[in-house]
Amino acid sequence: MAEVYYVGVDVGTASVRAALVTRDGLLRSTAEEPISIWEPQTDHYVQSSTEIWEKCCTVVKKVTQGVERSQVRGIGFDATCSLVVLDQSFQPVAVNQDGDAHRNVVMWMDHRASEQAARITNTGHSVLSRVGGVMSPEMQPPKLLWLKENLKESCWNKAAHFFDLPDFLSWKTTGSLTRSLCTLVCKWTYCPPEGWDVSFWTSIGLEDLLENNASKIGSVTCSPGSPLGDGLTQEAAADLGLDPGTAVGASLIDAHAGGLGVIGADVKGFHLPCEDQPITSRMAMICGTSSCHMAISERPLFVPGVWGPCLSAMVPDMWLNEGGQSATGRLIDHVVKGHAAYTQLQEQAQQRYPFTGENIYSYLNSHLSSMADSRSAVDLLGSSLHVWPDFHGNRSPLADPTLKGMLGTLHILEAMKEAGHDIRTLFLCGGLSKNPLYVQIHANATGLPVVLPDQMEAVLVGAAVLGACASQDYSTIQEAMGRMAKVGKVVQPDRELQSFYERKYKVFLRLIAHQREYQALMNQR
């Protein structure tokens, strides 16, 4: 009998990736293509939905090469929570001042709408209780408001469809306008089972979005992994190199796909504190361009400064809280590449690893170990160095985009604990989780064991889980996760460093207060 496969597609910040995944969650092949990012002005980051779709088609064709089309039972997509704008004919609409319709995606990290976000927060509307009490400029309502206030003629009046990027991919593949609860609940203030809150959209001046049964922003919803339409349309199937009718699962935001790819793994035999505990004792941490902290609960828990609770936003019928740190991965790159010694670092790394392909971070980790005389003492190198890390604003748990500058994860955990979460184990995935020093310091700083997935591309496994669920080869997301997500390695915290991190955390908390004192001083006239 021929082997069964699912395709997972991940549209990240700077690239599109795909994987061919077996029924047991093993990656048979992967492919990656870069996508363009334009910065037409400060804090504006835009992309092209046309280019993104073209790259999706390229990577899917690559990973399915040599495989019979009938063996591919389902496909799932995840993507960044960027805003896609299309007109009545589903053609791109420009989201920038220069009117280039090709650039029709306002990226998740676009902060042009910070002032609109602050105004929305100041309304104090009840829907804000589900986004930690503060509207982030990375969510969709402030971006929509910005477009209406700044590009009314060239964009707002022409727009007929506003999609979250994951839902755009669902529509592109199936023709279905059904939106995933993941996107609408997490980024648009949709609240099942009631739906859209008319009073909220009216209070911020966007009541026109609810005209014609909210057709511009979606009126029909479903849980992630639900089968969409009749599967792949003829046109989409031809573009992707797959059979028409291939099952397509309702999509997820990229971080949430990472959560599916790790959090449901069977941990029996690994002697973890969560082994005999429900899945609610686990937190998935997706470490990429930004870091996202995903915890689920059986009842809604409200955590100040943390997004949620969101029903069925990752695991159907479970409530999700999402903490995060903006631009963590990108900021590490920025600090390293912006240093005066970066050229020298590149040369030394090349000399050390001329043939193995090891990158500069492997060299830096090794260099830190030699400075500390042992790997276990690396943490102590920071004893006298204290840095407030939020250079792109604090997403959680302070929810303050004006704060600019591993303990942030502990800060989020503490906020979740106070609200009722009982997190016993961290499950990490994403690019930064491949760095052993980064992983070990997270275990040390939080005092919790860290589980790494068997398949390091857990986000792609999570996307494939959606396709597997849509194909109905698995009856539920939970069943698919349990079969396709697997534990690879467990990293335990160094208990001898507990006192060090307790003191370090006290300094970290004081840095918050100092940051705000300095802001107040500089804002004086």
FIVEXPA-883572 format. One record per residue (C-alpha): residue number from 1; residue in three letters; z, x, y. Coordinates in nm, 4 decimals, padded with zeros to 6 digits. Layout:
BEGIN
    i   aa        c3        c1        c2
  NUM  ALA         Z         X         Y
...
This chain:
BEGIN
    i   aa        c3        c1        c2
    1  MET   00.0000   00.0000   00.0000
    2  ALA  -00.0975   00.1379   00.3409
    3  GLU   00.1868   00.2394   00.5707
    4  VAL   00.2776   00.0057   00.8555
    5  TYR   00.2935   00.1360   01.2139
    6  TYR   00.3963   00.0220   01.5604
    7  VAL   00.2880   00.1710   01.8911
    8  GLY   00.5392   00.2354   02.1664
    9  VAL   00.4110   00.3017   02.5198
   10  ASP   00.6364   00.4414   02.7917
   11  VAL   00.5212   00.4460   03.1551
   12  GLY   00.7576   00.6859   03.3262
   13  THR   00.7712   00.8105   03.6817
   14  ALA   00.5051   01.0787   03.6477
   15  SER   00.3385   01.0226   03.3113
   16  VAL   00.2370   00.7714   03.0467
   17  ARG   00.3387   00.8475   02.6896
   18  ALA   00.2708   00.6772   02.3579
   19  ALA   00.3889   00.7200   02.0022
   20  LEU   00.2817   00.5937   01.6629
   21  VAL   00.6067   00.4924   01.4914
   22  THR   00.6746   00.4006   01.1289
   23  ARG   00.8766   00.1034   01.0073
   24  ASP   01.1723   00.3411   00.9655
   25  GLY   01.1495   00.4718   01.3221
   26  LEU   00.9800   00.8058   01.2553
   27  LEU   00.7282   00.9347   01.5100
   28  ARG   00.3982   01.0196   01.3441
   29  SER   00.2138   01.1250   01.6603
   30  THR   00.2647   01.1311   02.0353
   31  ALA   00.0431   01.1738   02.3410
   32  GLU   00.1020   01.2079   02.7147
   33  GLU  -00.1076   01.1752   03.0296
   34  PRO  -00.0008   01.2422   03.3912
   35  ILE  -00.0180   00.9701   03.6558
   36  SER  -00.0550   01.0154   04.0305
   37  ILE   00.2220   00.9671   04.2849
   38  TRP   00.1340   00.9401   04.6527
   39  GLU   00.3813   00.9751   04.9388
   40  PRO   00.1958   00.8307   05.2404
   41  GLN   00.5080   00.8666   05.4558
   42  THR   00.8755   00.9493   05.4206
   43  ASP   01.0563   00.7398   05.1566
   44  HIS   00.7268   00.5702   05.0566
   45  TYR   00.6152   00.6399   04.6985
   46  VAL   00.3132   00.4541   04.5610
   47  GLN   00.1001   00.4483   04.2475
   48  SER  -00.2083   00.2750   04.1079
   49  SER  -00.1859   00.0041   03.8415
   50  THR  -00.5517   00.0674   03.7565
   51  GLU  -00.4842   00.4339   03.6832
   52  ILE  -00.1682   00.3486   03.4887
   53  TRP  -00.3597   00.1092   03.2629
   54  GLU  -00.6378   00.3626   03.2075
   55  LYS  -00.3820   00.6244   03.1014
   56  CYS  -00.2137   00.3706   02.8693
   57  CYS  -00.5471   00.3202   02.6952
   58  THR  -00.6045   00.6943   02.6648
   59  VAL  -00.2684   00.7720   02.5007
   60  VAL  -00.2827   00.4741   02.2627
   61  LYS  -00.6266   00.5798   02.1408
   62  LYS  -00.4963   00.9348   02.0879
   63  VAL  -00.1929   00.8391   01.8791
   64  THR  -00.3842   00.5898   01.6622
   65  GLN  -00.6745   00.8245   01.5898
   66  GLY  -00.7421   00.8366   01.2164
   67  VAL  -00.5311   00.5278   01.1446
   68  GLU  -00.6823   00.2016   01.0246
   69  ARG  -00.6462  -00.0596   01.2970
   70  SER  -00.4998  -00.3071   01.0489
   71  GLN  -00.2070  -00.0701   00.9888
   72  VAL  -00.0891  -00.1153   01.3503
   73  ARG   00.1221  -00.4307   01.3350
   74  GLY   00.2553  -00.4417   01.6897
   75  ILE   00.2759  -00.2713   02.0276
   76  GLY   00.5506  -00.2611   02.2873
   77  PHE   00.5568  -00.1359   02.6455
   78  ASP   00.8279  -00.0111   02.8741
   79  ALA   00.7861   00.1064   03.2318
   80  THR   00.9682   00.1948   03.5497
   81  CYS   01.0859  -00.1024   03.7562
   82  SER   00.8110  -00.0554   04.0133
   83  LEU   00.6474  -00.3446   04.2034
   84  VAL   00.2805  -00.4260   04.1313
   85  VAL   00.0841  -00.6437   04.3763
   86  LEU  -00.2341  -00.8325   04.2783
   87  ASP  -00.4440  -01.0995   04.4531
   88  GLN  -00.5609  -01.4399   04.3266
   89  SER  -00.8310  -01.2714   04.1173
   90  PHE  -00.5782  -01.0242   03.9750
   91  GLN  -00.7267  -00.7413   04.1791
   92  PRO  -00.5052  -00.4709   04.3383
   93  VAL  -00.3654  -00.5248   04.6893
   94  ALA  -00.2698  -00.2294   04.9094
   95  VAL   00.1054  -00.1719   04.9623
   96  ASN   00.0566   00.0985   05.2250
   97  GLN  -00.0380   00.1136   05.5918
   98  ASP  -00.3750   00.2796   05.5255
   99  GLY  -00.5009  -00.0228   05.3297
  100  ASP  -00.6069   00.1644   05.0149
  101  ALA  -00.6078  -00.1180   04.7571
  102  HIS  -00.6190   00.1361   04.4734
  103  ARG  -00.2571   00.2195   04.5638
  104  ASN  -00.0938  -00.1133   04.4881
  105  VAL   00.2376  -00.0144   04.3264
  106  VAL   00.5618   00.0340   04.5220
  107  MET   00.7504   00.2782   04.3012
  108  TRP   01.1082   00.2210   04.1875
  109  MET   01.2290   00.5235   04.3879
  110  ASP   01.0565   00.4061   04.7075
  111  HIS   01.3362   00.3591   04.9642
  112  ARG   01.1268   00.2164   05.2505
  113  ALA   01.3259  -00.1079   05.2270
  114  SER   01.6746   00.0399   05.2820
  115  GLU   01.7235  -00.1609   05.6018
  116  GLN   01.6109  -00.4824   05.4301
  117  ALA   01.8462  -00.4093   05.1397
  118  ALA   02.1383  -00.3708   05.3805
  119  ARG   02.0522  -00.7029   05.5461
  120  ILE   02.0415  -00.8760   05.2095
  121  THR   02.3794  -00.7265   05.1191
  122  ASN   02.5213  -00.8544   05.4478
  123  THR   02.4328  -01.2126   05.3522
  124  GLY   02.7118  -01.1950   05.0967
  125  HIS   02.5190  -01.4360   04.8751
  126  SER   02.6701  -01.5144   04.5351
  127  VAL   02.3755  -01.3646   04.3426
  128  LEU   02.4896  -01.0227   04.4655
  129  SER   02.7881  -01.0427   04.2317
  130  ARG   02.5439  -00.9567   03.9515
  131  VAL   02.4194  -00.6404   04.1207
  132  GLY   02.7599  -00.4885   04.1864
  133  GLY   02.7921  -00.6672   04.5213
  134  VAL   02.5275  -00.4486   04.6867
  135  MET   02.1494  -00.4942   04.6978
  136  SER   01.9765  -00.1653   04.6186
  137  PRO   01.6509  -00.0649   04.7926
  138  GLU   01.5279   00.0122   04.4389
  139  MET   01.5330  -00.3600   04.3504
  140  GLN   01.2476  -00.5995   04.4242
  141  PRO   01.3808  -00.8489   04.6875
  142  PRO   01.4118  -00.5877   04.9663
  143  LYS   01.0705  -00.4421   04.8816
  144  LEU   00.9140  -00.7879   04.8955
  145  LEU   01.0840  -00.8532   05.2284
  146  TRP   00.9541  -00.5223   05.3645
  147  LEU   00.5976  -00.6125   05.2652
  148  LYS   00.6260  -00.9500   05.4372
  149  GLU   00.7694  -00.7995   05.7551
  150  ASN   00.5436  -00.4945   05.7784
  151  LEU   00.2164  -00.5722   05.5965
  152  LYS   00.1853  -00.9472   05.6389
  153  GLU  -00.1886  -00.9619   05.7036
  154  SER  -00.3097  -00.6809   05.4806
  155  CYS  -00.0774  -00.7405   05.1839
  156  TRP   00.1564  -01.0399   05.1940
  157  ASN  -00.1023  -01.3048   05.2784
  158  LYS  -00.3451  -01.1703   05.0171
  159  ALA  -00.0918  -01.1353   04.7348
  160  ALA  -00.0865  -01.4000   04.4623
  161  HIS   00.1040  -01.2134   04.1914
  162  PHE   00.4037  -00.9832   04.2219
  163  PHE   00.4809  -00.8158   03.8895
  164  ASP   00.7447  -00.5739   03.7753
  165  LEU   00.5377  -00.2951   03.6181
  166  PRO   00.6544  -00.3771   03.2607
  167  ASP   00.5425  -00.7397   03.3102
  168  PHE   00.2105  -00.6256   03.4559
  169  LEU   00.1446  -00.4416   03.1288
  170  SER   00.2382  -00.7539   02.9311
  171  TRP  -00.0124  -00.9571   03.1341
  172  LYS  -00.2790  -00.6883   03.1099
  173  THR  -00.2597  -00.6829   02.7305
  174  THR  -00.2187  -01.0533   02.6537
  175  GLY  -00.3151  -01.2527   02.9635
  176  SER   00.0330  -01.4084   02.9499
  177  LEU   00.2246  -01.4595   03.2763
  178  THR   00.5546  -01.4904   03.0865
  179  ARG   00.8077  -01.2486   03.2346
  180  SER   01.0658  -01.0475   03.0447
  181  LEU   01.4272  -01.1409   03.1140
  182  CYS   01.4918  -00.7668   03.1349
  183  THR   01.2940  -00.7272   03.4557
  184  LEU   01.3678  -01.0593   03.6252
  185  VAL   01.7421  -01.0551   03.5614
  186  CYS   01.7972  -00.6865   03.6369
  187  LYS   01.5703  -00.6403   03.9399
  188  TRP   01.4838  -00.9836   04.0834
  189  THR   01.8169  -01.1811   04.0771
  190  TYR   01.6921  -01.4321   03.8178
  191  CYS   01.9879  -01.5902   03.6380
  192  PRO   01.9381  -01.7700   03.3070
  193  PRO   01.9641  -02.0492   03.2202
  194  GLU   01.9610  -02.1792   03.5814
  195  GLY   01.6654  -01.9645   03.6884
  196  TRP   01.5802  -01.8749   04.0484
  197  ASP   01.8437  -01.9471   04.3147
  198  VAL   01.6500  -02.1205   04.5918
  199  SER   01.9317  -02.0705   04.8416
  200  PHE   01.9161  -01.6917   04.7977
  201  TRP   01.5435  -01.6614   04.8634
  202  THR   01.5755  -01.8991   05.1591
  203  SER   01.8647  -01.6995   05.3052
  204  ILE   01.6539  -01.3816   05.3163
  205  GLY   01.3367  -01.5496   05.4452
  206  LEU   01.1330  -01.5400   05.1233
  207  GLU   01.1450  -01.9053   05.0231
  208  ASP   00.7640  -01.9086   05.0180
  209  LEU   00.7789  -01.7116   04.6908
  210  LEU   00.9093  -02.0234   04.5173
  211  GLU   00.6129  -02.2402   04.6191
  212  ASN   00.3801  -02.3618   04.3410
  213  ASN   00.6555  -02.3338   04.0797
  214  ALA   00.7278  -01.9698   04.1685
  215  SER   00.3864  -01.8702   04.0340
  216  LYS   00.3864  -01.5492   04.2401
  217  ILE   00.7024  -01.4126   04.0791
  218  GLY   00.7166  -01.5931   03.7443
  219  SER   00.8454  -01.9240   03.6145
  220  VAL   00.8323  -01.8741   03.2362
  221  THR   01.0635  -01.6156   03.0786
  222  CYS   01.1516  -01.4772   02.7359
  223  SER   01.3786  -01.2184   02.5762
  224  PRO   01.2557  -00.8606   02.5222
  225  GLY   01.0575  -00.8227   02.2012
  226  SER   00.9441  -01.1849   02.1935
  227  PRO   00.5766  -01.2195   02.0889
  228  LEU   00.3518  -01.2824   02.3896
  229  GLY   00.0530  -01.5174   02.3836
  230  ASP  -00.1810  -01.4635   02.0906
  231  GLY  -00.1332  -01.0875   02.0966
  232  LEU  -00.3925  -00.8468   02.2331
  233  THR  -00.6867  -01.0117   02.4061
  234  GLN  -01.0399  -00.9094   02.3115
  235  GLU  -01.0733  -00.7053   02.6298
  236  ALA  -00.7374  -00.5304   02.5997
  237  ALA  -00.7927  -00.4590   02.2307
  238  ALA  -01.1259  -00.2938   02.3113
  239  ASP  -00.9638  -00.0857   02.5861
  240  LEU  -00.6798   00.0280   02.3582
  241  GLY  -00.8811   00.0754   02.0404
  242  LEU  -00.6766  -00.1817   01.8457
  243  ASP  -00.7450  -00.5138   01.6751
  244  PRO  -00.7490  -00.8331   01.8845
  245  GLY  -00.4429  -01.0404   01.8066
  246  THR  -00.2188  -00.7379   01.7428
  247  ALA   00.1353  -00.8507   01.8293
  248  VAL   00.2671  -00.7540   02.1735
  249  GLY   00.6408  -00.7669   02.2427
  250  ALA   00.7806  -00.8719   02.5792
  251  SER   00.8443  -00.5498   02.7676
  252  LEU   01.1459  -00.3582   02.8948
  253  ILE   01.2324  -00.1350   03.1882
  254  ASP   01.2054   00.2249   03.0643
  255  ALA   01.5780   00.2997   03.0629
  256  HIS   01.6462  -00.0169   02.8648
  257  ALA   01.3930   00.0906   02.6032
  258  GLY   01.5878   00.4140   02.5706
  259  GLY   01.8965   00.2040   02.5112
  260  LEU   01.7244   00.0195   02.2258
  261  GLY   01.6146   00.3518   02.0809
  262  VAL   01.9678   00.4867   02.0420
  263  ILE   02.2497   00.2362   02.0811
  264  GLY   02.1971   00.0436   01.7562
  265  ALA   02.1843   00.3451   01.5230
  266  ASP   02.3802   00.3347   01.1973
  267  VAL   02.6704   00.5822   01.2461
  268  LYS   02.8328   00.5517   00.9026
  269  GLY   02.9455   00.8898   00.7712
  270  PHE   02.9534   01.0609   01.1125
  271  HIS   03.3287   01.0007   01.1666
  272  LEU   03.2812   00.8557   01.5138
  273  PRO   03.5356   00.6368   01.6950
  274  CYS   03.2707   00.3635   01.7214
  275  GLU   03.2014   00.3615   01.3449
  276  ASP   03.4308   00.0658   01.2757
  277  GLN   03.3849  -00.0822   01.6224
  278  PRO   03.1251  -00.3317   01.7486
  279  ILE   02.8152  -00.2146   01.9332
  280  THR   02.9999  -00.2986   02.2553
  281  SER   03.2040   00.0225   02.2132
  282  ARG   02.8925   00.2310   02.2785
  283  MET   02.7228   00.3336   02.6008
  284  ALA   02.3617   00.4480   02.6070
  285  MET   02.2822   00.7113   02.8674
  286  ILE   01.9147   00.7666   02.9419
  287  CYS   01.8738   01.1003   03.1168
  288  GLY   01.5381   01.1392   03.2848
  289  THR   01.4166   01.1541   03.6441
  290  SER   01.7250   00.9402   03.7058
  291  SER   02.0174   00.8706   03.4732
  292  CYS   02.0991   00.5173   03.3561
  293  HIS   02.4219   00.4132   03.1866
  294  MET   02.3830   00.1013   02.9691
  295  ALA   02.6771  -00.0878   02.8188
  296  ILE   02.6660  -00.4286   02.6535
  297  SER   02.9316  -00.6935   02.6047
  298  GLU   02.9695  -01.0310   02.4355
  299  ARG   03.0975  -01.1922   02.7545
  300  PRO   02.9988  -01.1298   03.1181
  301  LEU   03.1934  -00.8459   03.2821
  302  PHE   03.1669  -00.7882   03.6564
  303  VAL   03.1912  -00.4213   03.7545
  304  PRO   03.2018  -00.3417   04.1287
  305  GLY   02.9107  -00.1179   04.2247
  306  VAL   02.7484  -00.1497   03.8801
  307  TRP   02.4495  -00.3764   03.8106
  308  GLY   02.5039  -00.6816   03.5928
  309  PRO   02.6222  -00.8625   03.3966
  310  CYS   02.2663  -00.9458   03.2897
  311  LEU   02.2104  -01.1805   02.9954
  312  SER   01.9494  -01.0752   02.7363
  313  ALA   01.8293  -00.7906   02.9577
  314  MET   01.8292  -00.5367   02.6731
  315  VAL   01.9735  -00.6921   02.3576
  316  PRO   01.9060  -01.0678   02.3320
  317  ASP   02.2141  -01.2869   02.3812
  318  MET   02.4280  -00.9900   02.4899
  319  TRP   02.5377  -00.9116   02.8462
  320  LEU   02.4315  -00.5812   03.0006
  321  ASN   02.5961  -00.3676   03.2679
  322  GLU   02.3851  -00.0850   03.4069
  323  GLY   02.5224   00.2070   03.6027
  324  GLY   02.3063   00.4869   03.7281
  325  GLN   02.2583   00.8085   03.9183
  326  SER   01.9387   00.8312   04.1202
  327  ALA   01.6972   01.1213   04.0796
  328  THR   01.9311   01.3398   03.8703
  329  GLY   01.6602   01.5164   03.6723
  330  ARG   01.4365   01.5563   03.9735
  331  LEU   01.7255   01.6950   04.1797
  332  ILE   01.8097   01.9589   03.9208
  333  ASP   01.4463   02.0700   03.9387
  334  HIS   01.4637   02.0626   04.3199
  335  VAL   01.7752   02.2841   04.3324
  336  VAL   01.6311   02.5352   04.0874
  337  LYS   01.2757   02.5497   04.2247
  338  GLY   01.3911   02.5536   04.5857
  339  HIS   01.6130   02.8570   04.5353
  340  ALA   01.5054   03.1859   04.6898
  341  ALA   01.5266   03.3558   04.3496
  342  TYR   01.3020   03.1050   04.1695
  343  THR   01.0078   03.3465   04.1433
  344  GLN   01.2362   03.6123   03.9981
  345  LEU   01.3754   03.3537   03.7543
  346  GLN   01.0272   03.2669   03.6315
  347  GLU   00.9474   03.6342   03.5723
  348  GLN   01.2673   03.6996   03.3802
  349  ALA   01.2292   03.3848   03.1709
  350  GLN   00.8734   03.4894   03.0821
  351  GLN   00.9974   03.8344   02.9781
  352  ARG   01.2756   03.6869   02.7644
  353  TYR   01.0603   03.4178   02.5992
  354  PRO   00.6994   03.5447   02.6159
  355  PHE   00.5758   03.3683   02.3026
  356  THR   00.8239   03.0973   02.2111
  357  GLY   00.7429   02.8575   02.4949
  358  GLU   01.1102   02.8322   02.5972
  359  ASN   01.1446   02.7110   02.9550
  360  ILE   01.3467   02.8365   03.2494
  361  TYR   01.6433   02.6167   03.1609
  362  SER   01.6844   02.7894   02.8246
  363  TYR   01.6991   03.1179   03.0140
  364  LEU   01.9470   02.9797   03.2672
  365  ASN   02.1722   02.8423   02.9917
  366  SER   02.1702   03.1798   02.8185
  367  HIS   02.2390   03.3569   03.1493
  368  LEU   02.5374   03.1308   03.2207
  369  SER   02.6809   03.2057   02.8773
  370  SER   02.6564   03.5774   02.9383
  371  MET   02.8238   03.5371   03.2794
  372  ALA   03.1097   03.3463   03.1169
  373  ASP   03.1352   03.5871   02.8202
  374  SER   03.1190   03.2894   02.5844
  375  ARG   02.9439   02.9532   02.5646
  376  SER   03.2761   02.7672   02.5554
  377  ALA   03.3749   02.9146   02.8930
  378  VAL   03.0595   02.8141   03.0789
  379  ASP   03.2282   02.5043   03.2249
  380  LEU   03.4910   02.7200   03.3943
  381  LEU   03.2256   02.8931   03.6078
  382  GLY   03.2463   02.5861   03.8321
  383  SER   03.6201   02.6190   03.8958
  384  SER   03.5689   02.7089   04.2601
  385  LEU   03.2393   02.5308   04.3158
  386  HIS   03.2583   02.1649   04.4161
  387  VAL   02.9409   01.9749   04.5077
  388  TRP   02.8940   01.6072   04.5886
  389  PRO   02.5809   01.5361   04.3797
  390  ASP   02.4203   01.2268   04.5356
  391  PHE   02.1320   01.3684   04.7384
  392  HIS   01.9340   01.0423   04.6970
  393  GLY   02.2245   00.8039   04.7559
  394  ASN   02.4865   00.6780   04.5123
  395  ARG   02.3584   00.4036   04.2824
  396  SER   02.6826   00.3500   04.0844
  397  PRO   02.9680   00.2802   04.1089
  398  LEU   02.9856   00.3177   04.4890
  399  ALA   02.6456   00.1504   04.5424
  400  ASP   02.6033   00.3361   04.8694
  401  PRO   02.2485   00.4629   04.9405
  402  THR   02.3735   00.6523   05.2485
  403  LEU   02.5794   00.9002   05.0416
  404  LYS   02.3598   01.2061   05.0083
  405  GLY   02.4538   01.5284   04.8165
  406  MET   02.8461   01.5243   03.5367
  407  LEU   03.1445   01.3789   03.6832
  408  GLY   02.9457   01.0867   03.8141
  409  THR   02.9177   00.9635   03.4548
  410  LEU   03.2973   00.9716   03.4201
  411  HIS   03.3220   00.7833   03.7513
  412  ILE   03.0951   00.5082   03.6146
  413  LEU   03.2857   00.4978   03.2846
  414  GLU   03.6156   00.4563   03.4679
  415  ALA   03.4767   00.1658   03.6714
  416  MET   03.3473  -00.0020   03.3557
  417  LYS   03.6799   00.0506   03.1788
  418  GLU   03.8700  -00.1146   03.4626
  419  ALA   03.6383  -00.4180   03.4333
  420  GLY   03.7032  -00.4603   03.0599
  421  HIS   03.4574  -00.2348   02.8771
  422  ASP   03.5991  -00.0194   02.5948
  423  ILE   03.3506   00.2670   02.5565
  424  ARG   03.4299   00.5054   02.2683
  425  THR   03.1048   00.6970   02.2244
  426  LEU   02.8075   00.8052   02.4380
  427  PHE   02.4516   00.7863   02.3033
  428  LEU   02.2165   01.0132   02.5010
  429  CYS   01.8386   01.0293   02.5132
  430  GLY   01.5679   01.1364   02.7572
  431  GLY   01.4463   01.4717   02.8818
  432  LEU   01.7822   01.6113   02.9936
  433  SER   01.9408   01.5267   02.6582
  434  LYS   01.7329   01.8097   02.5112
  435  ASN   01.9378   02.0590   02.7119
  436  PRO   02.2413   02.1534   02.4957
  437  LEU   02.4495   02.2686   02.7928
  438  TYR   02.3920   01.9411   02.9792
  439  VAL   02.4967   01.7463   02.6682
  440  GLN   02.8064   01.9554   02.5971
  441  ILE   02.9305   01.9282   02.9558
  442  HIS   02.8961   01.5486   02.9406
  443  ALA   03.1092   01.5453   02.6262
  444  ASN   03.3642   01.7760   02.7884
  445  ALA   03.3781   01.5921   03.1224
  446  THR   03.4154   01.2451   02.9694
  447  GLY   03.6234   01.3438   02.6681
  448  LEU   03.3928   01.1357   02.4453
  449  PRO   03.1693   01.2366   02.1538
  450  VAL   02.7978   01.2355   02.2340
  451  VAL   02.5424   01.1127   01.9822
  452  LEU   02.1875   01.2456   02.0014
  453  PRO   01.9040   01.0581   01.8300
  454  ASP   01.7203   01.1887   01.5255
  455  GLN   01.3922   01.1241   01.7064
  456  MET   01.4308   01.2872   02.0487
  457  GLU   01.1718   01.0538   02.2024
  458  ALA   01.4103   00.7586   02.1726
  459  VAL   01.2481   00.5701   02.4625
  460  LEU   00.9252   00.5559   02.2646
  461  VAL   01.1152   00.4373   01.9571
  462  GLY   01.2709   00.1639   02.1733
  463  ALA   00.9272   00.0550   02.2957
  464  ALA   00.8027   00.0483   01.9361
  465  VAL   01.1032  -00.1688   01.8411
  466  LEU   00.9568  -00.4344   02.0744
  467  GLY   00.6255  -00.4270   01.8876
  468  ALA   00.8038  -00.4389   01.5518
  469  CYS   01.0014  -00.7427   01.6623
  470  ALA   00.6921  -00.9187   01.8000
  471  SER   00.5112  -00.8624   01.4677
  472  GLN   00.8007  -01.0496   01.3021
  473  ASP   00.8412  -00.7674   01.0493
  474  TYR   01.2013  -00.7774   01.1722
  475  SER   01.3759  -01.1021   01.2533
  476  THR   01.5834  -00.9732   01.5461
  477  ILE   01.6049  -00.6829   01.7903
  478  GLN   01.9408  -00.5912   01.6344
  479  GLU   01.7855  -00.5647   01.2878
  480  ALA   01.4965  -00.3527   01.4164
  481  MET   01.7323  -00.1228   01.6094
  482  GLY   01.9535  -00.0698   01.3054
  483  ARG   01.6552   00.0330   01.0954
  484  MET   01.4518   00.2317   01.3468
  485  ALA   01.7217   00.4109   01.5541
  486  LYS   01.8875   00.7037   01.3742
  487  VAL   02.1601   00.9564   01.4518
  488  GLY   02.0429   01.3163   01.4729
  489  LYS   02.3428   01.5159   01.5938
  490  VAL   02.6955   01.4564   01.7216
  491  VAL   02.8437   01.6772   01.9964
  492  GLN   03.2224   01.6695   02.0221
  493  PRO   03.4164   01.7405   02.3444
  494  ASP   03.6101   02.0650   02.3795
  495  ARG   03.9674   01.9357   02.4011
  496  GLU   04.0909   02.2676   02.5452
  497  LEU   03.8999   02.1828   02.8650
  498  GLN   04.0675   01.8449   02.9143
  499  SER   04.3119   01.9672   03.1799
  500  PHE   04.0324   02.1501   03.3640
  501  TYR   03.8221   01.8325   03.3898
  502  GLU   04.1175   01.6186   03.4907
  503  ARG   04.1676   01.8507   03.7884
  504  LYS   03.7939   01.8714   03.8565
  505  TYR   03.7723   01.4917   03.8627
  506  LYS   04.0517   01.4696   04.1191
  507  VAL   03.8496   01.7037   04.3431
  508  PHE   03.5387   01.4909   04.2825
  509  LEU   03.7176   01.1751   04.3990
  510  ARG   03.8384   01.3534   04.7140
  511  LEU   03.4801   01.4578   04.7880
  512  ILE   03.3897   01.0889   04.8095
  513  ALA   03.6530   01.0287   05.0749
  514  HIS   03.5479   01.3438   05.2613
  515  GLN   03.1815   01.2390   05.2618
  516  ARG   03.2702   00.9115   05.4279
  517  GLU   03.4985   01.0816   05.6785
  518  TYR   03.2153   01.3164   05.7759
  519  GLN   02.9721   01.0232   05.8079
  520  ALA   03.2148   00.8413   06.0377
  521  LEU   03.2566   01.1495   06.2544
  522  MET   02.8822   01.2066   06.2865
  523  ASN   02.8191   00.8391   06.3646
  524  GLN   03.0509   00.8506   06.6651
  525  ARG   02.8768   00.8321   07.0022
